[in-house]
Each structure stands twice: as structure tokens, then as C-alpha cells.
Amino acid sequence: MSVILALLFAGIAIGTGVWLQRRRAGVPKEEALKAKLPAFLKGVFVHPGHAWVEVIEPNLVAVGVDQFTRSVFGSVERLTLPDTGSMLQQGGKAWRLKRGNRELAQISPISGRVEAVNQDVMQNPQLLAQKDGRNNWMLKIRPLRLESELHNLLHGNLLSQWNQAVKDRLVATLTAAEFPVLQEGGEIKPDLGNELTSEQWEKITAEFFNPG
């Protein structure tokens, strides 16, 4: 009887171990690393030039374009991204979005060395429209001055307030337009940029993508 019980408990232990391993395997590695970060490094940080930073681990961040950019630029046909190993400076030129004759050069939200380039996004820029940061990141960077430069970015409640202010400014800037800027629910239309004239786009670029 004792042998049977021992075998039974051993089977339960093995089964539990397998279940725990499968459960851990179901959690993406990056998500597990983010969960271990100190609170002040968690979440999304945004530069006034409309590029975001998310810390993956203390010496690696992902960066990309924010929702405002994706909405007001419209469909992206081509991307120009820096090569792996390139050094970027916070506030310096980082990448270009292109569609037809329209082009937008954006600045890097953080300083550091480019560790990886998202080849999936390069081949299919429409992935930028996804809200999942695991798919729509553009670069992964080894930051030079992470904590000090994060203080230059918008985060948490301040980011929410800034996003609302930017949205209000956009509505005011395009008041003469003959199409609605916001969709039902009050968010910027995700394909707004496809409807902008060249003159309106130039106005948006000067107003929102040249932070002081």
C-alpha cells in the first residue's frame, strides 16, 4: 500500500511540475522580464515627437511610433530604419515613414545602440497599425542613459493628459476640414492621414512633429 501511495504522490508531483513548466512556457519571455522590472520602469513612455519607449529589461528597450503618428500619417508604404549597431541620440533623427510623396522623419525617444530591427515591420509596414507592442515595435535599443532620459518622456497620468491635449489641438487645427477628425467614442480616426490634403499634412507636420 505504501508503495502505491508513493507512486501516486510521485505521479502528482511530476504532473504538477509539467503543468507549471507549460504555464511558464505560455508566458512570453519579454513579458516575464517586464514583470520583474521596478515599478518606475514599467509602462510606456512617449517623447513629444510621438515615439514611444517600453523597457524590456534594464539594459534593453523597444521603441516605435505612437498611435497619433499612425493615425495622422495614414497608411505607411515604406520604412527607412537604422542598421543594427547604429548609435542614436535622444532627440536625433531615427527613422522615416513614407507613402507616395509623403515622408515623415521622426526622432529617437532614447539614446543608445540599435540592437535589433523589426524585419517583419520593414517587410509589412501595416503591422504598425497593430496595438500589440510585441508586433509593432521598430527597434530594440541598448540605452546609454536610461533612467535620466526617461525623465524627459511622458508617462502615466501626465501622458494621458498630454494625449488629450494633443487630440484637442488636432481638432482645432483641422476645424476647416470637411471630414470628422474623431470617430465614435472620441478617438482620432485610425486612417485620418489617408484623407488629409498635402497642405493639411504640412500643417500637421509643422504643428506636431517639430517639438522644441
URJO-V48120 format. One record per helix or strand. SS is the DSSP state (H for helix, E for strand). FROM is the first residue (numbers start at 0). LEN is the number of residues. Records with the same first field share a line. If there is no record, write none. Layout:
# URJO-V48120
SS: FROM-LEN + FROM-LEN
This chain:
# URJO-V48120
H: 1-24 + 28-7 + 38-3 + 66-7 + 118-5 + 124-5 + 132-4 + 145-5 + 155-18 + 191-4 + 197-11
E: 43-3 + 50-7 + 59-6 + 77-3 + 86-2 + 92-7 + 101-6 + 111-6 + 138-5 + 153-1 + 181-1 + 187-1
